Amino acid sequence: MFSDAQQVFMLFYAVLYGTTLSSMNGFFPFPWGRIFENNKARNRLILSITFLNFCPIIYFFLVFYLLKEKTFCLNSFDQIIFSFLVILSALGIFAFYRIYHIIFCLDRNINLFWSNNYCRNDNCCSIGKDCWMQIKRKRDIYCDYFGHLFAVITYLIPSFILFIFINKPEIYNIVFLSVFISLGSVFLFLILYFIFFYF
């Protein structure tokens, strides 16, 4: 039988995983019908299976195993924090979504997964679903590597804190405080950067 924490995590993760997969359609991530006639389609399929199927499933089982025999008992501050960490750990699925975006942005010059070398004046209509620029325009993707990488780290932090909370409760407060101060500093830097360069 699954523990309370496992069931809550599974519920949130399932919803967020379904949301993530449905939002990936514009990338044409699973071109099964074209893998024997198009190298980029085959490469993209391998990429998608790795970062949209395999990695999220491994992540799910790691957190799921971590939560075995853990119950929700909202009678103390620590238990409330634990409950929030369990729910926030489900956001880890978005880390793989952002990694996919990073790879997409890098592929503009590599042309390993999508085509960009046939574009003339950003017009890629002739190559359709494999067109890098067409996908970028349609999805309005910004290739800000720092932003995507920051998102990856942010989405994975709750599960890291959860791991420490469960296995090393004596150092949890130190790590939690350190991460809180670090994230606070980064957010402050981003706010100041935005104010300085955009106003």
PEMOCOR-V185188 format. One record per residue. N is the residue number from 1. RES is the residue in three letters. PHI is phi as a letter, one per 30 degrees, with the letter a starting at -180 (none if undefined). PSI is psi in whole degrees, -180 to 180 (* if undefined). D_FIRST is the distance of its C-alpha to the first C-alpha in Angstrom with 1 decimal. Layout:
{{N/RES/PHI/PSI/D_FIRST} {N/RES/PHI/PSI/D_FIRST}}
This chain:
{{1/MET/none/141/0.0} {2/PHE/d/147/3.8} {3/SER/d/168/6.6} {4/ASP/e/-45/9.5} {5/ALA/d/-40/11.7} {6/GLN/d/-41/9.8} {7/GLN/d/-41/9.8} {8/VAL/d/-46/13.4} {9/PHE/d/-44/14.4} {10/MET/d/-41/13.2} {11/LEU/d/-51/15.1} {12/PHE/d/-40/18.2} {13/TYR/d/-41/18.3} {14/ALA/d/-44/18.2} {15/VAL/d/-47/21.0} {16/LEU/d/-34/23.0} {17/TYR/d/-44/22.6} {18/GLY/d/-40/23.9} {19/THR/d/-43/26.7} {20/THR/d/-48/27.7} {21/LEU/d/-40/28.0} {22/SER/d/-27/29.9} {23/SER/d/-6/32.3} {24/MET/d/-3/33.1} {25/ASN/e/-35/35.1} {26/GLY/d/-20/38.4} {27/PHE/d/-10/38.1} {28/PHE/h/60/37.7} {29/PRO/d/-23/35.0} {30/PHE/b/72/34.3} {31/PRO/d/63/37.7} {32/TRP/e/-35/36.6} {33/GLY/d/-5/39.8} {34/ARG/b/7/42.1} {35/ILE/d/-20/40.8} {36/PHE/c/-5/43.5} {37/GLU/b/-8/46.3} {38/ASN/b/117/45.6} {39/ASN/d/-39/44.7} {40/LYS/d/-38/43.6} {41/ALA/d/-41/41.2} {42/ARG/d/-44/39.7} {43/ASN/d/-40/39.5} {44/ARG/d/-36/37.8} {45/LEU/d/-44/35.2} {46/ILE/d/-44/34.4} {47/LEU/e/-46/34.3} {48/SER/d/-42/32.0} {49/ILE/d/-38/29.5} {50/THR/d/-52/29.5} {51/PHE/c/-14/29.2} {52/LEU/c/-14/27.6} {53/ASN/b/-63/25.0} {54/PHE/d/-56/24.6} {55/CYS/d/-46/24.8} {56/PRO/d/-35/22.5} {57/ILE/d/-42/19.8} {58/ILE/d/-46/20.3} {59/TYR/e/-45/20.3} {60/PHE/e/-49/17.1} {61/PHE/d/-33/15.3} {62/LEU/d/-49/17.2} {63/VAL/d/-40/16.2} {64/PHE/d/-42/12.6} {65/TYR/d/-37/12.6} {66/LEU/d/-30/14.7} {67/LEU/c/7/12.3} {68/LYS/d/138/9.5} {69/GLU/i/20/9.3} {70/LYS/c/132/11.7} {71/THR/c/158/12.2} {72/PHE/d/130/15.1} {73/CYS/b/91/17.9} {74/LEU/d/51/21.1} {75/ASN/c/7/23.5} {76/SER/b/162/25.1} {77/PHE/d/-41/26.6} {78/ASP/d/-39/24.4} {79/GLN/d/-34/21.2} {80/ILE/d/-44/22.9} {81/ILE/d/-43/23.9} {82/PHE/e/-44/20.4} {83/SER/d/-44/19.2} {84/PHE/d/-40/22.1} {85/LEU/d/-38/21.5} {86/VAL/d/-46/18.0} {87/ILE/d/-44/19.6} {88/LEU/d/-27/22.7} {89/SER/d/-26/20.9} {90/ALA/d/-22/20.1} {91/LEU/d/-11/23.9} {92/GLY/e/-24/24.0} {93/ILE/d/-32/24.1} {94/PHE/d/-19/27.6} {95/ALA/d/-41/28.8} {96/PHE/d/-32/28.8} {97/TYR/d/-43/30.6} {98/ARG/d/-36/33.2} {99/ILE/d/-40/33.6} {100/TYR/d/-41/34.3} {101/HIS/d/-42/37.0} {102/ILE/d/-46/38.5} {103/ILE/d/-40/38.8} {104/PHE/e/-46/40.3} {105/CYS/d/-41/42.9} {106/LEU/d/-27/43.8} {107/ASP/d/-8/44.3} {108/ARG/e/-39/47.4} {109/ASN/c/-19/49.5} {110/ILE/d/-38/47.5} {111/ASN/h/42/47.2} {112/LEU/c/-31/44.5} {113/PHE/c/-30/42.1} {114/TRP/b/161/44.3} {115/SER/c/136/48.1} {116/ASN/b/-9/50.4} {117/ASN/d/-11/53.5} {118/TYR/c/5/54.9} {119/CYS/d/137/55.0} {120/ARG/b/116/58.4} {121/ASN/h/44/58.6} {122/ASP/i/22/54.9} {123/ASN/c/111/55.2} {124/CYS/c/22/52.6} {125/CYS/e/-28/52.8} {126/SER/d/-22/53.9} {127/ILE/c/4/50.7} {128/GLY/h/-121/48.3} {129/LYS/d/-18/44.5} {130/ASP/d/1/45.1} {131/CYS/d/117/47.3} {132/TRP/d/-50/46.1} {133/MET/d/-37/48.5} {134/GLN/d/-42/47.7} {135/ILE/d/-43/43.9} {136/LYS/d/-43/44.8} {137/ARG/d/-43/47.1} {138/LYS/d/-39/44.9} {139/ARG/c/-6/41.8} {140/ASP/h/53/44.1} {141/ILE/d/133/42.5} {142/TYR/c/124/44.0} {143/CYS/d/64/44.0} {144/ASP/c/96/43.6} {145/TYR/d/-40/42.0} {146/PHE/d/-43/41.7} {147/GLY/d/-45/40.0} {148/HIS/d/-41/37.4} {149/LEU/d/-39/36.8} {150/PHE/d/-40/36.5} {151/ALA/d/-42/33.9} {152/VAL/e/-50/31.9} {153/ILE/d/-43/32.0} {154/THR/d/-42/31.3} {155/TYR/d/-25/28.1} {156/LEU/c/-16/26.8} {157/ILE/e/-45/27.8} {158/PRO/e/-39/24.8} {159/SER/d/-33/22.3} {160/PHE/d/-45/24.9} {161/ILE/d/-39/25.2} {162/LEU/d/-42/21.4} {163/PHE/e/-45/21.4} {164/ILE/d/-41/24.4} {165/PHE/e/-41/23.0} {166/ILE/d/-43/19.9} {167/ASN/c/-30/21.8} {168/LYS/b/67/25.4} {169/PRO/d/-24/25.5} {170/GLU/d/-28/29.1} {171/ILE/c/2/30.4} {172/TYR/e/-46/28.2} {173/ASN/d/-39/31.0} {174/ILE/d/-47/33.6} {175/VAL/d/-44/31.8} {176/PHE/e/-45/30.8} {177/LEU/d/-42/34.4} {178/SER/d/-47/35.7} {179/VAL/d/-42/33.6} {180/PHE/d/-45/34.6} {181/ILE/d/-41/38.2} {182/SER/d/-49/38.1} {183/LEU/d/-40/36.7} {184/GLY/d/-41/39.1} {185/SER/d/-42/41.9} {186/VAL/d/-45/41.1} {187/PHE/d/-39/40.8} {188/LEU/d/-42/44.1} {189/PHE/d/-45/45.7} {190/LEU/d/-40/44.6} {191/ILE/d/-46/46.0} {192/LEU/d/-40/49.2} {193/TYR/d/-46/49.5} {194/PHE/d/-45/49.1} {195/ILE/d/-43/51.6} {196/PHE/d/-41/54.1} {197/PHE/c/-15/54.1} {198/TYR/c/-2/53.6} {199/PHE/b/*/55.8}}
